[in-house]
Amino acid sequence: MHYRFDWDPEKEVLNVRKHRVSFRRAATTFRDPNQLTLYDEEHSETEERWVTVGLDSTGILRVVVHTFEQVDEHLCEIRIISARRAAIKGGRAVSGEKDMKAGYDSSKGERGRFYNPDAVFSFPVYLEPDVDNFLSTLADDRDINIQDLVNEWLRMNIQMIQSVQQQG
């Protein structure tokens, strides 16, 4: 299974400033087999939204608001909307933030709903316009997509760095 994450880069910057957690870090809560997910009925007018509470890769309990769409049997798309540090008080996940609910009733949650032990995560990388224009032109000239071009370049750089490190 492939989990492809997405988010608004400007919203992530604001989230990091306000809550000191990046969306990339928040996405690691999907690796927690004990994550607890609730359907966010209040904010699901135009799209299905979910609230997942789980441990991130550093062991910090997070509340992550997100969408989740299973595109096909091999691909799920997840858009992260917000992420905060959480605490559990009286059986409820509490965000401690004024712009979120005071608490979520975990008795209505489903444990491990979006957990897949075999999931491969892909994260977005947003390019500045000048870099994007240059790489798009190059990718078009080579008749490949920009993602393949960027990954090819990065792999070559990794090999070069590893080669220099081994010689040193």
KEVEXTOR-903982 format. One line per 4 residues: number of its first residue (from 1); their letters; for each residue x, y, z of C-alpha. Coordinates in steps of 0.5 Angstrom, whole numbers, plus 500, padded with zeros to 3 digits. Last residue first. Example, Ala and Ser with C-alpha at 12.3 -4.5 7.8 and 13.67 -1.06 7.14 Angstrom:
// residues 2
2) sa) 527:498:514  525:491:516
This chain:
// residues 168
168) gqqq) 575:521:507  574:516:501  568:513:504  565:520:505
164) vsqi) 567:522:498  563:516:495  557:517:500  556:524:497
160) mqin) 557:522:490  552:517:491  547:521:495  548:527:489
156) mrlw) 546:522:484  540:519:488  538:527:488  538:528:481
152) envl) 534:522:479  529:523:484  528:530:481  528:528:474
148) dqin) 523:522:476  518:528:480  519:532:474  516:527:469
144) idrd) 520:524:463  520:526:456  527:529:457  526:536:454
140) dalt) 520:536:458  524:534:464  529:540:463  523:545:462
136) slfn) 520:543:468  526:543:472  528:550:470  521:552:471
132) dvdp) 520:549:478  527:552:480  525:559:479  518:558:482
128) elyv) 520:555:488  519:548:489  515:544:494  516:537:496
124) pfsf) 511:533:498  511:527:502  511:519:500  510:514:505
120) vadp) 510:506:504  505:503:508  507:496:510  504:496:517
116) nyfr) 498:499:515  494:504:520  489:508:518  483:505:522
112) greg) 488:503:528  483:504:533  476:507:531  474:512:535
108) kssd) 467:513:539  469:512:546  475:517:544  470:523:546
104) ygak) 475:529:543  476:534:547  476:542:548  475:542:540
100) mdke) 480:546:536  481:554:536  483:555:543  488:550:543
96) gsva) 490:545:549  489:539:544  485:534:549  484:527:547
92) rggk) 479:524:552  479:518:557  479:523:563  485:527:560
88) iaar) 489:525:554  494:530:552  495:532:545  501:536:541
84) rasi) 498:539:535  497:538:527  493:541:522  490:540:515
80) irie) 494:534:513  492:531:506  492:524:505  492:520:499
76) clhe) 491:512:499  494:508:493  495:500:492  488:498:492
72) dvqe) 485:504:489  484:512:491  483:510:498  482:517:500
68) fthv) 484:520:507  483:527:510  486:530:516  486:533:523
64) vvrl) 492:530:527  492:530:534  499:528:537  502:524:542
60) igts) 510:525:542  514:519:541  519:522:537  516:518:530
56) dlgv) 509:521:532  504:517:537  497:518:536  490:521:535
52) tvwr) 487:522:529  482:527:527  478:525:520  475:529:515
48) eete) 470:527:509  470:533:504  465:539:503  461:538:509
44) shee) 466:534:514  467:539:519  462:538:524  462:530:523
40) dylt) 470:529:524  470:522:524  474:519:530  481:516:529
36) lqnp) 485:512:535  492:511:533  495:504:536  498:501:530
32) drft) 502:508:530  505:509:523  500:514:521  502:518:527
28) taar) 508:519:522  504:524:518  505:529:524  512:530:523
24) rfsv) 511:531:515  506:536:517  511:540:522  510:541:529
20) rhkr) 511:547:533  504:549:534  504:556:532  510:557:528
16) vnlv) 510:550:525  502:551:524  503:557:520  509:554:516
12) ekep) 504:548:515  499:553:512  503:556:507  505:549:505
8) dwdf) 498:547:504  498:539:505  499:533:501  501:526:503
4) ryhm) 501:519:499  500:513:503  502:507:498  500:500:500
